[in-house]
Amino acid sequence: MTGLILDMTEAAGRADVGGKARALADLAKAGFDIPPFFVVLPSAFDGTSLKPEARDQLAPALAKLPGERFAVRSSGGEEDGSANSHAGQFLSVLDVSRDGIAEAAERVAQTGRQHRHV
């Protein structure tokens, strides 16, 4: 998978994914048993709406994941770093069906946008 959505192997070591996603991808690369996931890059959004090409990439990304219910969480670079810590302040959406992933991602993106402008 390439483009606006990365699978967990592609997310390892990348600066354009958030700290949580990068850490989990790095652990998976090191051989730890991490549940499969994918990352929706910030560039996949036009403001807080998913770009059409990102929406097109969701179905193939989801097809690689087991299960029918998912968690959609933020993992932005601005969340936790040397200058800021926003632990627990960004939205996580749990028990999301496959057809609700795009909407949940947009809801999560909106929360991050609110915190960036506070």
C-alpha positions as CSV (number, residue, x, y, z in Angstrom):
1,M,0.0,0.0,0.0
2,T,1.4,3.4,-0.9
3,G,0.0,6.9,-1.1
4,L,-2.1,8.5,1.6
5,I,-2.6,5.3,3.6
6,L,0.3,3.2,4.9
7,D,0.2,-0.3,6.3
8,M,2.1,-0.9,9.5
9,T,5.2,-2.1,7.8
10,E,5.4,1.1,5.7
11,A,4.9,3.3,8.8
12,A,8.1,2.1,10.6
13,G,10.7,4.9,11.1
14,R,8.7,7.5,9.1
15,A,8.7,11.1,10.3
16,D,5.3,11.9,8.7
17,V,3.4,9.5,11.0
18,G,2.6,10.2,14.6
19,G,4.5,8.9,17.6
20,K,2.1,6.1,18.5
21,A,1.9,4.7,15.0
22,R,5.6,4.9,14.5
23,A,6.4,3.2,17.8
24,L,3.9,0.4,17.1
25,A,5.3,0.0,13.6
26,D,8.8,-0.1,14.9
27,L,7.9,-2.8,17.5
28,A,6.3,-4.9,14.7
29,K,9.4,-4.5,12.6
30,A,11.5,-5.7,15.6
31,G,9.4,-8.9,15.8
32,F,6.8,-8.0,18.5
33,D,3.3,-9.3,17.9
34,I,1.3,-6.1,17.2
35,P,-2.3,-6.2,15.9
36,P,-2.3,-5.2,12.2
37,F,-3.2,-1.5,11.5
38,F,-2.8,1.2,8.9
39,V,-2.1,4.9,9.1
40,V,-4.0,7.6,7.3
41,L,-1.4,10.3,6.7
42,P,-2.1,14.0,7.4
43,S,-1.8,14.6,3.7
44,A,-4.9,12.4,3.2
45,F,-7.1,15.2,4.5
46,D,-8.3,18.4,3.0
47,G,-8.8,20.3,6.2
48,T,-10.7,17.7,8.2
49,S,-12.3,15.9,5.3
50,L,-10.7,12.9,3.7
51,K,-9.7,13.5,0.1
52,P,-11.5,11.3,-2.5
53,E,-8.2,9.5,-3.3
54,A,-7.8,8.6,0.4
55,R,-11.3,7.3,0.5
56,D,-10.5,5.1,-2.5
57,Q,-7.5,3.7,-0.6
58,L,-9.6,2.8,2.5
59,A,-11.2,-0.4,1.1
60,P,-8.0,-2.1,0.1
61,A,-6.4,-1.1,3.5
62,L,-9.4,-2.5,5.4
63,A,-9.4,-5.7,3.4
64,K,-6.0,-6.5,4.9
65,L,-7.3,-6.3,8.5
66,P,-9.0,-9.1,10.4
67,G,-12.2,-8.5,12.3
68,E,-15.3,-6.3,11.7
69,R,-15.0,-3.6,14.4
70,F,-12.1,-1.2,14.8
71,A,-10.6,1.6,16.9
72,V,-9.8,4.9,15.1
73,R,-7.2,6.9,17.0
74,S,-5.2,10.0,16.5
75,S,-1.4,9.7,16.3
76,G,-0.4,13.2,15.3
77,G,3.2,14.5,15.6
78,E,1.9,17.5,17.5
79,E,0.2,15.4,20.2
80,D,3.2,14.3,22.2
81,G,6.6,15.7,21.8
82,S,9.3,17.7,23.6
83,A,7.2,20.9,23.4
84,N,3.6,19.6,24.0
85,S,1.8,16.7,25.6
86,H,-1.9,16.2,24.8
87,A,-2.3,12.7,26.2
88,G,-6.0,11.8,26.4
89,Q,-7.2,15.0,24.8
90,F,-7.7,13.8,21.3
91,L,-10.7,11.7,20.3
92,S,-10.6,7.9,19.9
93,V,-13.6,6.3,18.3
94,L,-14.1,2.7,19.3
95,D,-16.2,-0.2,17.9
96,V,-16.3,1.3,14.4
97,S,-17.7,-0.8,11.5
98,R,-15.8,-1.0,8.2
99,D,-18.3,1.3,6.6
100,G,-17.8,3.9,9.3
101,I,-14.0,4.2,9.2
102,A,-13.9,7.3,6.9
103,E,-16.4,9.2,9.1
104,A,-14.5,8.2,12.2
105,A,-11.2,9.3,10.8
106,E,-12.7,12.7,9.9
107,R,-14.1,13.1,13.5
108,V,-10.7,12.3,14.9
109,A,-9.0,14.7,12.5
110,Q,-11.4,17.5,13.6
111,T,-10.4,17.0,17.3
112,G,-6.7,17.4,16.4
113,R,-7.5,20.5,14.4
114,Q,-9.4,22.1,17.4
115,H,-6.3,21.5,19.6
116,R,-3.9,23.0,17.1
117,H,-5.9,26.2,17.1
118,V,-6.4,26.6,20.8
